[in-house]
Structures are given as structure tokens and as C-alpha cells.
């Protein structure tokens, strides 16, 4: 027999709080359930509408919380929703969210025991295929935006000025971009310096697979660089020291110390340490008290070591964001509020469906996955903001040297070659690259005090 | 044998008393049938002991120890018989870790009414059994059973039979027993079919004994089939005592958490509904399987965030009468309304109580011209096959609702054949596979791999088994309108829906992706498989498909 529910008032139009319309016989506390109702907890502030990056972020945060608290049902449901609102070929917010969605799935799947992740998700492209670049591809890739060029230009300008008068220049190139900065530097040296010096280039030959990845060995790369230098009448000595960021490049440091002991201060040699987006791979836990230079972390130790080498110049360029929180949700927020930038940028200079765009976004996804889904020594993307690096350097006995007007002009000139939206600002002694006003990359130069 | 009288009793005290008053008061009737005399109040204890024994027998030492002397000594007193075996095998082990989840479940399920006195007794008997066993070296008296607070301080009167300490029986080669068990069950079913009840009775007893010798999923599923066969043979009750819908919902909720089947159903059906609603401004979902409404939050959230903003969302929930005085359909609606408010979705809800879907008249649903309708049915349609003409009536009613899409999730099995033996065989395979998958899954993702399962997820698993056990009982022991678990395969449903004027809508790659993602997130999910079959999606365990989601529209 058919009955209407007895307490039902006429159909409710829920534009205001619904509970007011119910008959009093309904007691919301009376429930047979012995556990919380599965579903979405009421947020503190209501979610925005579709396309709002804020609301995407909130959903991601809630999902991360659900995963961290082992609320499988809630995390699965939110992932279901995210799958629908964040397609991998949508606008920049959607693609950004999609990257985070994949990372959260990877993280959630880890906590289960399912080893079929790759097979089960082969349909949805979860496994991130990053591209292995050829030298030509990489060269043109890094030239596409000021992301790396900014650091190159500022660093090269500072280096040129610092090595004036030295007969030998020893450059330690700790760079994510596999020496892409060097040809321009050699060119500049050949052109501007009177009596071009002998250039010794040492790289760490780090063995981690961090994008962008090169399909060339460092030995082969070295040969190309030596030949290029020769074509500019510069003698280039190329050395690869296998060393890993995981232990603060200790092998490299040992090698350099040995060199100093052996050769001492005989030669008129400038030691330049060029750090381009590499130092943030050296492990550093979030300090309980900020910036204690007594930390025996690999990162602090590394800085101490290079200080002890008494370099002529240290240039440090890196991404201006904080990915070091041990709390997943904090990291997620930080990463979300920084990595929207590369997705936003790519819309301005690469067409949809272009291979380069795929490579570019795959690399960003790799980063996101690393920050969100990895832990411990696997989580290598540990960016620190400019202010913290500055503090570190100062505490290690370095003094910041600014960038002169000429250098600034040069950087500005470089920026003009790219789309509108890029900007440049000065923070204390340092230069910061901006996109639509947001900090992207910083460049700093240091000498020992 | 996990027979949980406490759990299977009805929530209200009245029905429970009726059950206790049947046959031999106080003795578990089904075990009595099989030759054992066990107090119903001791049942949980016995179950624990069997598990402990099982664990102990698992290693070779135990078996060889047993093999030396084999004397079958008064097995009818099941409790002490087990006790003796345990103490023989492992004089130095700690007492079994008491899984008091049963007690907690029982207590919670009866939270509404007063706990019947017999339940309090069983708790105290529990404690006393352990303490009364001779030799405190074996069971140190300080071990306190953690159980419901009210009965923990019960009197120390011992209701325990003194342990005669016999030599234990030998149980050899459980794998051989496994095969014999299946054969015995089949033979029993055949005997039932041929109405050779004397033979059937014999066989069911044998099967019962063999079942106890098994471990894990096999033991559990066999036990349920033995019980169901026994019910059928002895015509024990016209039908098993009817559980309240609240209790059924509770069981289904645990099933929802433990394994991916229901989540798969929701994820795939919702994907089809979401896609069918694309671009529509006013939508109306008619849910034949409202239960706790767990399917809808995710859909509502996705609708809230879709391009162009959310539609106005109307939900009509159909469910059976509550039995008690609460209006549970309304409560669910209220909760969903709260959610809708926070995500800015205009929401309207109506709950309809109906004994059967066949009672539904489209005119009562206030169908509106400008609304797009989706009808959703998860594990509901097969129940209609118990009454002739019911499914046709419902499908024709659905047509009158003019749905944009009809989503159907059903078990992928034919448990509705005319021949009892066929049904029995089919369901034995089906539920064996299901129990297998339950055994292998941990909790639904986010658990510690391999190691200890949390008490909460253990409780989930047990409740899921009870949930499935009831289905088994229905398939095997019931007939006529009482037999509602009349599962049919996709092919059979397709032909019904075809004749009713529906045609299939392909579910699409998004639904497949969602299902795959779900499985990847499921702990212990290695054995699950998603398959596409003519536009429908099937979730199975290893090679056996177990449930199917399909979508339909009017031709």
C-alpha cells in the first residue's frame, strides 16, 4: 500500500536554509547510523561556482584531508567529482586541477595495497611520461619563456663582472637545465673580456631523474661545449663529477676541496658557483625554528661547504615558493598557488596539442606528483622562498651583491622579447621575475663576507 | 560457524522473543539439527573458539600433535569439545583476542529497544567461560574481556560445563574436505530437488561438519549455504524473521564500505546520469533504491560545479516502510538538503514509502513538463520478479515518467531459474566468488597493507558477510513471493527491457575511467576487474563478473 511520508510539507524550494521548513517531528539527531554519514562535510565557507580556482583548490584540500585521515569513502567521492570538473584538456585552471587530481590519486592508491595502479589506470594517463629532450629541443625549450632565461641573464651578467681580470675561471654549474646557460656565457666572455680566460667547467652529473631530462650523456654534452668554446677561441676544460643532490653533492665538494688543496691560491683563478634551480633538491626538513644555521641538514651543510671554498661569486636562482611543509594540505595549497603560473603561461605561447606543450605540462605534472604523492627521500621538490635562501646565505657568511643598472637593463631587454605579462622587480638586492605581478623566479648574487 | 542469533534478531524486542520461543528454547536450533547442542547464548563464544582452533590448526605442529591420538569425544557439547582441543594443542598460548565487534554490533543494533536479558547473560557467560577453564596458567584470570560496559560487571556464576579434557579429534587434509564439501552441498541440493528429505537431512549434517573444517571464505559461504539448506529441508519458519529496513540499511552500509561493488554501482550510474543531464536546467532524479542516499552527494557536488552552473535538482526517494516510528526517508532528505544548501544547489526532495515498487503510480510523482528525469535502480528490479506482472508494471510506469535515462545495477547471475538445483549451483559459485573477494579486500583504501585490520573494518567485513548471507538464505530457502533475490543476467534484463520498449545507452569511457580509478584506490583491489560489455560495465572478481551497470532510454 502506498503512503506519502507523513511529515512531508509541500515541496520545498531550497533557496534558504531547508531545516526551517520541516515539521517538528523530524529529529535530525535521531539516526540509526553508528558512524558519520558518508558524504561531503559542510565547509566553513560555501564553495564558489564552476571554474573558480578557489573552489577547485578547496575541493583538492578536502580530498587531501580525507586521504590523510584515511576517509576512503569521502576521498573516493571527491575524486569522482574532480574527475568530472577537471578534464586534462580544459582551461588552465582545469588542467592545473587535473595535475593535482592525478597526484592525489597516486597518493591515495599508495596507501592501499593495490599494485595494479599502472595497469588499471592506463586508460586515464596517470603514469606521467616526461620527455627526454635532445640538445636542440632543450635549447629551444628553455628559450621559450623567461622562466630560465631570467636566471641565466642575471647570473651571466654578474659572473662577467666578477671574473674580470682573472686568467682562469672555474665555473661550477649546478643547473637543472644541463648547461644551457653556458654557451651564452662563453659567447659573452669571448666578446667582452680582454684576453679571454681559460674556462674550467665542472658539473655535478647528478644521477637523479628530474625533468627536464636529456637524452645525451654528460660526456657527449661536454664535447659539444668544448667544441663550441673553441669556435669562440676559448679553451674550455669540462669535468663531470658524479654527485647527488640527495647528499648535498658531497662528492663534488670533496673533489673541489682536493683541488683547492692541490692547487691552492697559485693561479689567478676565479671560482664561480652557479646554482640554477638545483639547490632546492638538496634535502631540508622544515625547521622547527626558522633558519637555524646550526642545522645539520644537507642543505645547510652544503652552503657551509661552498663558503669554505671561498668562492669569488655565488649566483643562486630558484623558484620563489615554499614546498617544504611536512603537512600535505599546506604543501598542496602552496603548490596550487604557485603552479597555476606555468599553466597560465603556456596558454600564451604554445598552441594546444603542440608537442612542446605536452612536454612542458608533463614536466609540471611530474613536479606536482612529486610534491603531493611522494614522501621522504622520494619527495625531492623542496622549494624554499627567496627570503629563506637569503637568510641561509647570510647566516653562512655571504654578503649579497646587487645587480647593477646595466645588468637590470639587460634582463629587461630579454623580457621584452617575450609576451606581455612578464615583469621584473627588485626585492632588497635581488631581482625577481614576475608573471602578472606574482613572484616566479628570483636571482641573487653573493660574495663571501 | 558464525551464527549470530543476536544480530539476526529483529530490532524490536517483540520479534526476538518469538524466535527464542520457537522449538528448543535456548538451544541453537540449526546446530541442534546437525547434532550439536549449543546454547544460543554461547554462540558467539563458540564462533570465537572455532576461529581460534582454526588458527591453531593452521600450522603443522598442531596437526601432527592431533594425529597421535584420535578419539571423538562427545562432540555434541560443542563448546567444551572445542575448548578441549584448544587446550590440548596450545597449552601456553594466550587466550584468543576477543573480537567483541559482534557484541558492539549487537548492542548498537538494539540501541533503540531494551537489550533482551539473554544478551546480558551471554556476555557474562563469555567472561566466565574463560575464567572457569581449569588451569589459570592457560587462561590467566586477569584477562578481562572488553565488552559492553553494562554487562562487564556481571556476576561470576559459572554456566560452563567442566572440561573432561579428552583427546582431540583429528581433522585431516582440509583441501580434500573442501572438495567433499562442495560435492556434499550439491548432492544435498539434488536430494532436496528430488524431495528425498531423509537423504537431504543426512547430507546437510555432513556438509555442516565439513564446513567447520574449512577456513576463510570457503567456511563462511558454506556455512550460510548449509544453514539455508537446513531451513529449506526443515521448513523451519515460513520465512526468516523480517529485518527492519533500518537494519538492512545498516548491513548495506557496511557492505558499501568494505568492498567496491556498491561504490562501483554509484560511480558508474552517476556518471551516466551526469552526462544525461548535461546542459539541462531542471533535473529530477527518481531513486528506487534510496536507502541512506549515499549515491547522491557526489552527483550533487558535480552538478554544482558544472559549466554554466548547477540545475535545480529534485530528488524523489522511494523506500519501504520503516517499521519503527522514525521517518528515515525524510531524515535522509533533510541531510541532502543541508548539503545542497552548502553547495548552492536549489534542491527539492520528496520521499515515498512503498511496500513494493509495483505500487508506484507516476501520477503521484508530480512530474513536471520542463524537467529532465533520470530513474535509478540499484539492486531493486530483481525483487519484482517475485510477483508476476510486477516488473512489467514498473517498467511501464517508468516509461510514463519519460526518463532521459534509466540506470540499472543488478547482480550478474541467474538465480531465478525454474530448477532449484540450477539456482543452487549458480548461487554457490556466485557467492563463493563474492566471499572470496571480501576475504582479500582490506578496508576500502587507506589501510595498512598486509598487517592488522582495524576493528572498524573487521566489523564492516563481518556485517558484509551477514548482508550476503541473508541473500543466500533467500535464494536457497525461500519460494514464491518470499523469494525476492531473483537475480538475472544482463542478457535476461536486456531482453526484458527491450520488450518493455527500452534501448541501451552506452556508458562511455568516462564511466570506465571512474570505475578503474575506484579500483586503483581500493586496498587489496588486485583481483577486481572492470569490463565493458556492449556498452554496459561489469565489475568482477578475477574472471567472474559479479555486478553490472547498464543505462537505458525509451526507444
Boltz contact constraints between the chains, C-beta under 6 A:
constraints:
  - contact:
      token1: [A, 2]
      token2: [B, 354]
      max_distance: 6.0
  - contact:
      token1: [A, 2]
      token2: [B, 359]
      max_distance: 6.0
  - contact:
      token1: [A, 3]
      token2: [B, 353]
      max_distance: 6.0
  - contact:
      token1: [A, 5]
      token2: [B, 327]
      max_distance: 6.0
  - contact:
      token1: [A, 5]
      token2: [B, 329]
      max_distance: 6.0
  - contact:
      token1: [A, 5]
      token2: [B, 330]
      max_distance: 6.0
  - contact:
      token1: [A, 5]
      token2: [B, 351]
      max_distance: 6.0
  - contact:
      token1: [A, 5]
      token2: [B, 353]
      max_distance: 6.0
  - contact:
      token1: [A, 7]
      token2: [B, 327]
      max_distance: 6.0
  - contact:
      token1: [A, 7]
      token2: [B, 330]
      max_distance: 6.0
  - contact:
      token1: [A, 11]
      token2: [B, 348]
      max_distance: 6.0
  - contact:
      token1: [A, 12]
      token2: [B, 348]
      max_distance: 6.0
  - contact:
      token1: [A, 14]
      token2: [B, 337]
      max_distance: 6.0
  - contact:
      token1: [A, 14]
      token2: [B, 340]
      max_distance: 6.0
  - contact:
      token1: [A, 14]
      token2: [B, 346]
      max_distance: 6.0
  - contact:
      token1: [A, 14]
      token2: [B, 347]
      max_distance: 6.0
  - contact:
      token1: [A, 18]
      token2: [B, 337]
      max_distance: 6.0
  - contact:
      token1: [A, 18]
      token2: [B, 341]
      max_distance: 6.0
  - contact:
      token1: [A, 26]
      token2: [B, 330]
      max_distance: 6.0
  - contact:
      token1: [A, 30]
      token2: [B, 326]
      max_distance: 6.0
  - contact:
      token1: [A, 32]
      token2: [B, 246]
      max_distance: 6.0
  - contact:
      token1: [A, 34]
      token2: [B, 108]
      max_distance: 6.0
  - contact:
      token1: [A, 38]
      token2: [B, 294]
      max_distance: 6.0
  - contact:
      token1: [A, 39]
      token2: [B, 297]
      max_distance: 6.0
  - contact:
      token1: [A, 40]
      token2: [B, 297]
      max_distance: 6.0
  - contact:
      token1: [A, 40]
      token2: [B, 339]
      max_distance: 6.0
  - contact:
      token1: [A, 42]
      token2: [B, 342]
      max_distance: 6.0
  - contact:
      token1: [A, 46]
      token2: [B, 342]
      max_distance: 6.0
  - contact:
      token1: [A, 47]
      token2: [B, 343]
      max_distance: 6.0
  - contact:
      token1: [A, 49]
      token2: [B, 309]
      max_distance: 6.0
  - contact:
      token1: [A, 50]
      token2: [B, 305]
      max_distance: 6.0
  - contact:
      token1: [A, 50]
      token2: [B, 306]
      max_distance: 6.0
  - contact:
      token1: [A, 50]
      token2: [B, 307]
      max_distance: 6.0
  - contact:
      token1: [A, 70]
      token2: [B, 446]
      max_distance: 6.0
  - contact:
      token1: [A, 72]
      token2: [B, 444]
      max_distance: 6.0
  - contact:
      token1: [A, 72]
      token2: [B, 445]
      max_distance: 6.0
  - contact:
      token1: [A, 72]
      token2: [B, 446]
      max_distance: 6.0
  - contact:
      token1: [A, 76]
      token2: [B, 521]
      max_distance: 6.0
  - contact:
      token1: [A, 77]
      token2: [B, 298]
      max_distance: 6.0
  - contact:
      token1: [A, 80]
      token2: [B, 267]
      max_distance: 6.0
  - contact:
      token1: [A, 80]
      token2: [B, 298]
      max_distance: 6.0
  - contact:
      token1: [A, 80]
      token2: [B, 514]
      max_distance: 6.0
  - contact:
      token1: [A, 81]
      token2: [B, 298]
      max_distance: 6.0
  - contact:
      token1: [A, 81]
      token2: [B, 301]
      max_distance: 6.0
  - contact:
      token1: [A, 81]
      token2: [B, 302]
      max_distance: 6.0
  - contact:
      token1: [A, 83]
      token2: [B, 514]
      max_distance: 6.0
  - contact:
      token1: [A, 84]
      token2: [B, 302]
      max_distance: 6.0
  - contact:
      token1: [A, 85]
      token2: [B, 305]
      max_distance: 6.0
  - contact:
      token1: [A, 108]
      token2: [B, 521]
      max_distance: 6.0
  - contact:
      token1: [A, 109]
      token2: [B, 520]
      max_distance: 6.0
  - contact:
      token1: [A, 109]
      token2: [B, 521]
      max_distance: 6.0
  - contact:
      token1: [A, 111]
      token2: [B, 446]
      max_distance: 6.0
  - contact:
      token1: [A, 112]
      token2: [B, 445]
      max_distance: 6.0
  - contact:
      token1: [A, 112]
      token2: [B, 523]
      max_distance: 6.0
  - contact:
      token1: [A, 113]
      token2: [B, 449]
      max_distance: 6.0
  - contact:
      token1: [A, 113]
      token2: [B, 523]
      max_distance: 6.0
  - contact:
      token1: [A, 113]
      token2: [B, 524]
      max_distance: 6.0
  - contact:
      token1: [A, 114]
      token2: [B, 520]
      max_distance: 6.0
  - contact:
      token1: [A, 114]
      token2: [B, 525]
      max_distance: 6.0
  - contact:
      token1: [A, 114]
      token2: [B, 526]
      max_distance: 6.0
  - contact:
      token1: [A, 116]
      token2: [B, 526]
      max_distance: 6.0
  - contact:
      token1: [A, 117]
      token2: [B, 520]
      max_distance: 6.0
  - contact:
      token1: [A, 120]
      token2: [B, 516]
      max_distance: 6.0
  - contact:
      token1: [A, 120]
      token2: [B, 519]
      max_distance: 6.0
  - contact:
      token1: [A, 120]
      token2: [B, 520]
      max_distance: 6.0
  - contact:
      token1: [A, 121]
      token2: [B, 516]
      max_distance: 6.0
  - contact:
      token1: [A, 121]
      token2: [B, 520]
      max_distance: 6.0
  - contact:
      token1: [A, 123]
      token2: [B, 513]
      max_distance: 6.0
  - contact:
      token1: [A, 123]
      token2: [B, 516]
      max_distance: 6.0
  - contact:
      token1: [A, 124]
      token2: [B, 513]
      max_distance: 6.0
